[in-house]
Amino acid sequence: MQSKIEKVLEDQLCFLLYASSREMTKKYKPLLDKLEVTYPQYLVLLLLWEQDTLTVKKLGELLALDSGTLTPML
């Protein structure tokens, strides 16, 4: 039986999306560990494999990340 507090979270779409995202990232972790990259690094590499020249700005737009997050990665 579900508690009232669990029901509160389950009723929040934002929480369900957050939990789903975390679960998906966990599924990728073994593969990414073998490649020695993080999930955000993998996403950047995925885009760069498709198009050699992308600006930091364009990468940020595509990944919804700011340059402060991308610059150390690059």
Secondary structure as GFF3:
##gff-version 3
##sequence-region A 1 74
A	DSSP	alpha_helix	4	10	.	.	.	ID=ss1
A	DSSP	alpha_helix	13	35	.	.	.	ID=ss2
A	DSSP	alpha_helix	39	50	.	.	.	ID=ss3
A	DSSP	alpha_helix	56	63	.	.	.	ID=ss4
A	DSSP	alpha_helix	67	73	.	.	.	ID=ss5
###
